[in-house]
Amino acid sequence: MQPVMAAFVLALGAWTAQFNEDAQVLTLTNAESSVELSGELSFIVDDKAWRVCLPRDGVSSRLALVDPNNDAQGYITFSAQGDRLEALVYHRTRQFYNGTLTYKGDVSFREESFPCRTTPAVGERVLSLASGTADSSAFDSLFAREEDLALRFTAANFSLAHTSTPGKYSFEASGRIQEASEAVFVVDVDKNYFQKRWVPYYKPIDRKRCPAPPTGWLSWNTYFDKATAEDNLAEARIGKEYLQPFGCEIWNIESWQENSDQLPVSNFSNLGLEVNQNQFPEGMKKLADDLRELGFKPGLWTAPFGTGSKEFYEAHKDWFLHDKNGVPMRTWNGVYTIDPSNDEVIDWIRHIHDVASHEWGYEYFKIDGMSGSGSGYCAHFFERPEVRAAFKDPTVVAPFERCVKALREGIGDDRIFLACQGHFTGPEATYADAARTGADIVHPNQPVKWANLLQQAGRTLNQAFVNNIVFYSDPDNLLVNEALSIEEARVTTTIVALPGQLTFFGDKLGELPFERMRLLQQTLPVCDVRPGALYPYFEYLPVWDLKIGREFGSWDVVALFNWTDENATIGASIEELGLERGNYCAYEFWTNQYLGESQERFDMEVPAHGVRLLAVHRVLDRPQFLSSDRHISQGGVDLKDLTWDADAKRLTAKVTLVANNKTTLRFRVPDGFHLKEVVLGTKVTTIEDGGTILAVGVEAEESGDYDVVLTF
């Protein structure tokens, strides 16, 4: 006779499983990775509770499913392969009972981790984005950026949510066994999640050096190669008034080299420090100082992988690549292309960036010609066998990495490095803070077009999964001038800003009408957004869903894009948005429309080349915040707190205001409540009481946080 087991402890690879029969609690521990799941097991058959029990026979590696008659009718077995643990629930015999096993409890992971999705679903229509303590029923994993570590779950039904303790999440996994079918639950500690899939040079963003996506302005998309120092300063003076108060930080100088006033770039003196005296007569240090005096960090564009200067080439012939006939090899960066295996070349590109950084005083570097573009760019070029054969040292293993490392060393560890046409597959992931992932938003001396916006959207969708993890993604400049319709201008504004990407502008600011300048302001500062799905997309998804979670509340900002040339109805269901079942209401940002309430879905007629931006909130039985026109996140950056005093019928919203700029807050007021009073620490400019929707315009003489108090 087998003795009755007093405890269940099972060692399985990296995992240990322990079960307490009295409490019905299963604890799964991965000590090496400091992961623990602990929760209650329950098994329900035909609305009757069975018990999970310790083994009742000689097989000590499984738990028993015991029916109300105290008979073991099924089992839970465990198996492991390294860091992957699988629990299998199955019948003892082919009996006709249906049962649902549920495992519900808490998982302890990393304090800096966040919930996300790592398993693609068939037919996905929604780009998932998240900010703060945002949760979704679609999330199936936890990810820790600093360690590139994913904790992945698989179950027929699974949910994951934040708790009040950092690094601890509640979870619920369940699955049915029906007749001969089985239910499976899997938990997997997936080490080096990004590195072993897409990002061999994985290194998390250095948030001490660059705590948020850079923001700024640059001349190229309007002035191209003709901008002067005075052009840049004139634009910066306008930017100081209209953009800097909202969070614009950097002014980047393009096309400054001595012969850079006439395209193509391959003709520029990209390896020299000589300045175009006609356009920059007082030199680059003076311009950097002038920009800093205006309150901006000065930035500089370089393309240091080649040169168009024959004089420089003649003086350093052995620095450059030649084909087997002795003809200089040409790339986008130069008529003459550098030999990355030559130590003197590496020393030189390090030197010129050191001068620009520490003598001229530039703090942001947009360095062009990186890994993500076409064959004319040097990362691709250096990989060709016939090119490597021309190296001074053909045995060099990683020629492009040598260059990128030297560029970081030259500008210094305290400067921001944007890898223009960078890519997560290259060494930029280790050395750069940001990467220009988007295609050119305009072609030289042409206006911005709808086709450019489609490229911007496609690159964003494809690479959103690395933004704010590997580096900050740059979808190229946000242009909102009148070459675009207002609908198209709203589309590009949403493409750039909703995913929390690097945000640079490039229009002639003095020529923008107020409504267009307002679009730029509504992207600043960049909302702290991370990807909700950690894998790439290759389709134009029509719905982008930013989930915002704050201590005082949560809501979704849902973009409905019409990528076509005809008007169309675009929408999403509550289930597609990863929301719990319930009653929700929605407010549209661009057209100021209240869409009412729904338990199923929200749809809107969206014009061709257009977008609609919905703030979706769960319906409350008292007055509630709906939207702010300060930022397209509709409260994500400017709403700091929200409290409801039920006894006093008082709603208090703490909001960040920009000096002398009106912000309109909108609230939903259900039947039975009527506005009695609005109080603000400064002044209330407008009140529009439309019954269900209350709009309150507020303004302050100084920027800061203010309480808006509404009494009903």
N, C-alpha and C positions, 0 to 999 in steps of 0.2 A: 504494500500500500504506500502510495506517495504521500509524504508529509505536506501539510498545508503551508503554502508560502506566506511568510509574514510581511514581506516587502517585495516590491518590484523595482530592481535597479538593473539597467541593461546598458552595457558599453557597446557603442556602435560607431566604429571609426573615430571621427572627431567629436561625436555626439555621445551624450549620456541621457537615457530616458529613465525617469523615476515616476512611479504612480502611487498615489495615496488613495486606497480604496474607500476609506471612511469619508474623505472629503471629495472623492471623485475628481481629484486634481492630478493632471499630467504635467510634469516639468521636463522640458527639453533644454539641455545645456551644451553649448559649444565653448568649452573653457578657453581653448586656444584663441578664439576670435572674440571672446567676451560677449557672447550672445546667449540670451535665455528667454524661453517662452514658458509661461506658466498659466494654466487655466483649467476650467472645469470641462469634463467630458460629459455629454448627455446623449442618450440614444432613445429615439421616440419611434414607436411602431403603432400605427392606428390610434394615435393620440394617447397611447399608454407609455409610460416611462419604464424602460428597462434599466438595468444597472451594468456598469462596466466593472468587472471583477478581476482579481488576481488569478493566475493560472490555476485550473482545477485538475490538471493532469500532469504528465511528466514533461510537457513542453514548456519550459520556463521563459521562453522568449516572446510569448504572446499574451495578450489580455483577452478575457472572455466577455462576450455579450450575453447577459443572463436575463431570461424572460421573467414575467411575473410568477411563473410556476417554479422559479429557481433552477431552471435548466439552461445550460450553456448552448446557445443556438448559433453562435458566430464568433468571430475572432478579430482582433486588431493585431497585425504583425508589423514589425519595424525592420527596415534594412537601410544600410548606409553605404555610400561610396565616397570616401573622403569627407568633404564638407556638405554633401547632399544627403539628407535624411528623408526617407519615404515611409509613410504609414499607410497600410492597406487594410481596408475593412471588407470582410467577406462572410458569406453564409457558411454554416457548418455543413449543411446539405442543401440540395435543391428544394428549399421550402418556399411556399408561397406567402412570404411576408415582405412588406416594404418598410424600410426604416431609414431614418435620417440621423446620422452621427454629427454632432456639433462640438467643436472645440473652441471655447471662448475664454479669453483672458487678456494678459498683457505680454508684450515683448519688450525686452530691454536691449537697446542698441546704442548708437553713438549720439552724444548730445547735439552735435551739429548736423545730424542726418535729417533727411526729409522723405516723405512718402512720394512715390512716383509709380510709373508703369514701365515695365521692361519687356513685356510680352505683347507683340503686335496682335491686333484683332483683325479679322477679315472685314474688309469694307469700311474701315475707319473714315469718318467724315470730319472729325473734330481734332484740331491741334490743341493739345492740352498744355496749359501754362499755369503757374502757381506763384503766389506771393504770400510770405508769412506762414501762418499755421493753417494752410489750406488743405482740405481733404476732399476726396472724391471716391465714389464707389468703384471707379475704374482702376484705382491704384492697387498694385499687387506686389510692391517692393518698397524697400527702404534703401537710401543711398547716402553714403558718407563721402563727401568730396575730398577731404584731406587724405583719405586712405584709398580712394578709388575702390570702395568696397560696397557691394550690393548684397542685401538680404532679400531673397526672392521666394515668393510663396506661390503654390499651385493648389487650387481646390475648385470643386464645382461651383461653390459660392464662397466669396471671400470679401471681407471688408477690413479696412485699416484706418485708424484715426488717431490724431494727436491726443495726448492727455495734458494735464497741467504740469507734468514733470518732463523737462527736456530729456530727450532720448528714450522716453518710455511711450509706447503706443498701445492702444487697445486693438484687439483683433477678434474676428470671428470667422471660422472656417467651417463649412458644412458640406455634406454630400450624401446622396441617397444610394442605398443598395436596393435593387429591385430584382427579385427572383435570382437569376444567375449572375447579375451584374455586380460590379464591385465599385467601391469609392476609394479615392486616393487623395492623400494630403502630402505635399512635398514642401520642405523648407531647405533652402540652399544658401550657404555663405559663398557668394560669387566674388572671389578675390580678383583684383585687377580688371574690373568690369570693362572699363574703357580701353585700357592699355592692350589687352589681348584681342580686342575686336577692331577698334578703329584708330586709336591714338597711341602709337608705340612710344612717343615721347611724353606721355602723360605727366603733367604736373599741375596741381590746382593753382588757380589765380592767386597771386601775391596780393592779398587784400590790405596789407599795410602800405604797400606802394600805391596801389590803385583800388581803393575800397568800393568804387562804383563805376559803371560804364562812363567813359569820357564823353564830354559834350563840348561842342564848339562850332566854329565856322571856318570855311576855307574858300579860296577864290576860284578854284579851277573850273567848276561847273558853270560859271558865268563869264569869268574873265579869261579863262584858259591860260595861255602863255603870256598874256599882256598885262597882268596886274602889276602895279607899282607899289612902292612902300606907302605912298600917299593914298592909293586906292584901298589898301588894307587898313590903314589907320582911319580913313573916312568911314569905312564899313564898321570898324571896331567902335567908333564913337556912337554910331546908331545902335550897335549891339549892346553897348554899355547901358543905354537908356532902356531898350525894349526887351533884351534877352538876358542880360546879366542878372537882373533882380530875380529872375525865375530859375536860374541855375546854370546858365551858359558859362563855361570856364576857360576854354582854350581858343586861341586864334592861330590858325595854322598857315604858314607861308609856303606857297607853291612856286615852282619854276623861277628860281632866283639866280641860277648859275650864270656865268658870264655870257654864254651864248644860248640861253634857254628861252629866248623870246620868239623862237620860230620852231614849230614842230617839224619832224618827229623827235621823240625823246631820245632816240638812238644817236642823234647828232649833238645832244647836250654834253657839256663838260662835267659829267656826273662824278668824276673822281677828283675834281679840283675844289679848292676853297675860294677861287676867284669869283667875284660877285658881278652881276650885270649892273654896271655903273649908271646906265640910262634909267633903269627902273628902281634901283636901290642905291642912290648916290651916296648915302651916309653909312652904308654897310649894314651887315646883318646884326651886329651887336647893338647898334643904336636902335634898330627896329625892335629887337627883343626888349630893350629897356623901355621903349615908348609903349609897347603893348602891355608890359607889366605895370607901367604907371596908370594905364587905363583899367587895371584890375584883372587882366587876363593872363593866363599862362601862355607864353609864346611857344608855338610849335613849328616844326620844319619838315618839309618833304625832301627825301633823297632817293636816288636810284643807283646805288653804288656798285653794280655788277659789270659795268662797262663804261665806255666813254666815246664821245664823238670827236674828241680833240686829237688831231693828228700830231700836234706838238707834244702832248703828254705821251702819246703812244711811242713816238720816235725816241723819247727820253727813257722809256721803260719797256722796250720791246719784249723782254723776257718775262714781263708780267702778264702777257696776253697770250691767248690761244690762237694757234695757226693750224690750218689743215695740212695734209701731207704734201701739198704743193707750196706751202709757206704763205698761203693767203690768210689774212686775219679772219677769224670766225666772228660772225655778226649775230646779235640778238636784239630783242626789244630794248635792252638797256644800253646798247652801244654799238657803233661801227666796229669797235674793238672790245672784245669780251675778256674779262679777267680770268686768270688761271688760279682756281681756288686751292690748288695744291702747293702754291708758291708761298712760303712763309712771309716774304716781303710784301706780297699783296695783302695778306691777312693783317699784317702790322699796319699797313697804310689805311685800309678801310677802318680799322680800329682808331687810328690817329685822327682822321678827318672828323669822325663823329665825336671824339673826345674834345676836339677844338670847338665844334659847334655847341656841344653841351656845356663845357666848363669854362670856355673863354668867351663865347658869344652869349651863353646863358639860356639856351633853349631847353625846355622842360618836357617836351612831347615830340616824339619822332615818328613820322609816317614814312616807313622805309619800304620802297616799292620793288616789285620784281620777285615775289616770293613763290611759295609752293603751289598755289591753287589755280594758276592761270594756264595759258596755252603753252605750246612748245617753244615759243620765242622767249619765254621767261627762263631764268637760269636754273631754277631747281630741276626742271625737266631737262634742260639742255645738258647740264653736267652729268646726267645719268646715261646719256647715249654712249655706246661703246666707242664710236669713232672719236667722240669728244674726250672721253677719259684717256684714250690712247695718246692724245695730244698733251696731257698734263705733264708738267715737269716731274711729278711723282705719281705715276699711274696707280700706285698701290694704296693711295689715300682711300680710306673706306667710306667716309661720310663728308664729301667735299662741301656740300651746301651747309651742313651743320657747322663746319668750321667758320663759314662766313657769318651765320646768324649769331653764333656764340661771340665772335669778335665784335659784332655790332652792339650786342648787349654790354660787353666789356667797355666799349668806347663811350657809349652814352652814360653808363653808370647804373648802379642798382637803384638809384633814387629817381630815375626818369621813366616816363611812360613810353612804351614801345608798341606801336601799331604796325603789324606786319601786313602791308598792303598786298592784296591777293594772297594772303596767308591761308593755310589750311590745317585742319586738325590732324592730317596724316603726316605732317612734316615737323621739323624741329622747332617751328614757331611755338608749338604747344608748350615747350619747356622755357623758351626765352622771352616770348612776347606777352604783353598784357591783353592785347586785342588783335583782331585779324579782320581785314577787309575781305569779307566773304562774298559780298555782292558784286555783280557785274557793274560796269560803268553806267551810271544813271543817265548820262548824256554822252554823245559822241562829240568830238571837237567841233566847236562852232555851230552846233545844232541845238535846237531846243529839246527839252525833255518831252518824251512821248509815252503813250500808253504801253507800247511794247517794252519800254525800259522798266515800267512799273511791274509788268508781269515777270520780267527777269528778277527784279528785286524781291518779289513775293516768292518765286520759285527757290531762289538761293536761301531765303530766310526759312522756308519750310524744310528744306533739305538739311540745314545745319543748325536749326533751333535747338537741337538736343545737346549741343556742346556749349551753347551760350551761358555765361555766368557760371561755368564749371571749368572748362579747359581754358577759355579766354572769353572776352567780351566780343560778340560778333558785330561787325560793321557792315550793314546792308548797302552802303554808300549813302551819299548825302540825301537829306530830305529837302526836296525842291517843291515849292507850292506856288510858283509864279503862274501867271495867267496863260501860259502855254498849255496848262492843264485846266480842264473844267473844275468847278468847285467840288464835284463828286469825286473826280480823279485825285484831286489834292487831298481830300479826306481819306481816300484809299491808301495813298503812300504814307500819310501821317499815321494811320493805324498799323500798316505793315511795319514801320520802323519802331513805333513806340509801344504797342501793346505787348510784344515779347520782351521788352526791357533791354533793347539793344543799344550799342553805342550810337549817339545821336549828334550828327554834325549837319549844319546848314550850309547852303551855297548860293542862295539867291542874292541879287542886289537888294539889300534890305530897304533902302530908301524908296524903292519902286513898288513895294508890296502894299496892297490895300490893307486896311485894318483887319478884315476878316481872315486874310491870309497870314498876316503876322500873328494873329491870335492862334492859328493852328500850330505855329512853332512854339508859342508860349505854353500851349496845352500838352506839350511833350516833356516839359521840364519841371522838376528834375526827373531823371529816369526812374521809373518805379522799379523796385528790387524784385525782379521776376526771374524765375528759374523754369526750366522745361519740366513739364509734367510727364512726358514720355521720353525715355532715354534711348531713342533709335530714330533714324532718318526717315523722311517722307519723300516720295517722288511724284506726288500728285498735287494739284491745286485744291487743297481742302477748302470747302466753302465756309466752314465754321471754325473760328478760333475762340477758345474759351479760357479766359484768365480768371482763375479762382483766387480770391483774396480772403485771407484769414487774419483777423486781428483779435486781440483779447476781448474787445467790446462787440465783435460781430463778424459775420462773413457774408460775402456776396460774390456773384459772378459778373464779369464784364464779357459779353458775348458779341463777337464781330461776325456779321453775316455778309460775306463777300459775294458779289456778282462779277465773276471774271469774264462774262460773255458780253456780246455786243447788243443784246436785247434785254429788256426789262424781264425780271424773273422773281418768283416767290421763293425766298430762302428761309429756312427755319431749322429748328432742332428740338428734339423731344427732351423732356426732363431726364429721362433715362440716359440719352446720349451725352448729356451734360454732367453725368455722374452725380446727380442730386438724389437725395432721399425722396421717397414719395411724399407728396404734400401739396399744398396750395402756394403758388408763387405769383409774384407780380413783376412787371418789367417796365422800365422807362428807357426811351431811345434818346441818345445823346445829341446827335447831329440835328435832328428835326424837332426836338423837344416834344415828343409824343409819349403819352402814357398808354401802354398796351393793355392795361387791365390785369385780370387774374386768370391763372390756368393751372390745372393739375396734370396736364398732358404735354403741351408744347407751346412754343412761340414762333410765329411766322410773320414775315413782313414782305411787302413788295419792295424790291430793291432795284433801283434803276441800273441800266447798263453801265459798266465801269464804276459801280458804286459800292458803298458799304453802309450798313446800319450797325449801331453800337448800343447794345442793350445792357442795362444794369438789372440783374435778376436777383430778387430778394424773396426769401420766404415771407409769406403774409403773416403779420402779427395782428393781434386784436386791439392794438393801440397805435398812436401816431409813431411813424418810423421814418428814418432817413432813407432816401431813394438815390439821389444823385447830386453831384457837384460839377459845375462846368469849368472848374479850375484846371482839370487835368483829365485826359481821356480814361484814366483808371477810375474816374467817377468816385473819388474819395480815397483812392489807394495811396496817394502821397500827401493829401492835405487834411484828411479827417484823422485826428489824433486820438479822439476818445468820444464815447457816446454813452450817456446814462439816462435811464428813465426812472423817475420818482413817481410811483403809482399813486401814493397818497396825495401828493401835490399836483398830480397830472402835469408833470414838468419834464420836458425832454431837453437835455443839454448836449450840444455838439461842440467839441473843441476843434477848431479848424485853424490851419495855417493860412494867413493872408499875405499877399504881396502888396507893398505900399502903393496906395492910390490906384489899385486895380480891383474892380468889382468882381466878386465871386457870387454866383447864384446857387443857393442850396435848395434842393427840392425834397419835399416830405410827402408821404402818403398819410392822409388823415381819414380814418374809417368813420362810418356813421356813428353818431353819438358823441363825437368830439368836435369842438369848435375852438378856433384860435382865440385866446383871450389877450395875450401879450407876447411881444418879442423884445428881448433885452440883449444888447451887445456891449462889450467893453468899449467899443468906439461908436460907429454909427450904422444904422440900418438904412439902406438907400431905397429899397423897394420891397413891397409886400404884395404878392398876387395870390389871392385866396380863391382858387377855382373849385372849392368844395373838396373833392377827393385829393387833388394835388395842390399843395401849398408851396409857392416859390418865394424865397426870402433872399434878397440881394444885400450883401454886406461889403463894407469897404473900410480900410484903415489907413491912417496917415503914415504909419510905420509898419514895416514887415514884422510878423511875429504870430504867436498863437493866441487866439481869442475864443472865449466862450460865447456861443450863440444859444440863448435860453428861450425856449418856447413854452408858454403855459397855456393849458387848454381848460 
